[in-house]
C-alpha cells in the first residue's frame, strides 16, 4: 500500500511540473509580443554583466571566431555573446 501512495504523490508532483512548463512558453510569448518594439539594453543584462565579470571578453568582433588569442591570452570574442 505504501508504494501506491508514493506513486500517487509523484504523479501529483509531475503534473504540477508539467503545468509549470506549459505556462512558461505562454508567458515568454506574451513578453516577446509586448517587448517587440524595444531594443534590448545589453549593458543592463544580468547574464552578460556576470559573463564580463568572470570571463575575459575582447571588445572587438573577430569574424566568426568565438575565441581569440591576444598576447598569449585567450579571450572570448563578442561574437560568442551577441
N, C-alpha and C positions, 0 to 999 in steps of 0.2 A: 503494500500500500504506500509505503514511503516513496518509492520510486515514481509512482504516479503523481504525487504531489510535487516532486522535484521537476518532472517533465512539464506539468501544468504551469509551474512558476516560470520556467524557462520559455515556454510558449508565450506567456503574457509579456515577458520582458522583450522577446524578439519582436512581438507585434508593436510595442512602443518604439523600438529602434527603427522598424520599417516605416512607421508614421513620421518619425523624425527625418529619415532620409527622403521621404516623399514631400515633406514641407520645404526642405532646404532648396531644391531647384525652383520651386514656385516663388519663394521669397527672393532668390537670386535673380530670377527673370524679371520680377517687378522692379527690383533695384536697378537692373540694367536698362529697363524701359524708362524709368524716371531720370536716370543719370546719363542718358544717351547724348545729350547736348553738351554736357560739361566735359572738358578735357581733364584727365587725371593729373593731379599735382604730385609729381614723383618725389619732390622734396619732403612731403609730409607722409609718404607711405611708410608705415612702420616696418614692413618686411625689408624694404630697400635700405632704410636707416640702420637696421640691425646688420644687414649684409655689409654696409660700408664700415661699420664699427669693427666687425670681426674678420673681414676678408680684405685682401689688397685688391682694389679695383682701380684700373687705369682710367684716366679721364678721357682719352681719345678712343674713337672707333678704329678697329683694325680689320676691316673687311668682315669676313665670315668666321674669323678665329674667335674661339671662346677664351683662350688663354694666350698670354703674350709674355715673352721673357725680355726684360729690360735690365741691363747691367747685372745679369746673373740672377735676377729675382723674378719669380713667376707672378704675374698679375692676371686677374680676370679682366676681360675687356667689357666695355659697356654693352656690347652685342649680346652677351650672355644674360643680361638683366633686363633688357628692354625689348 
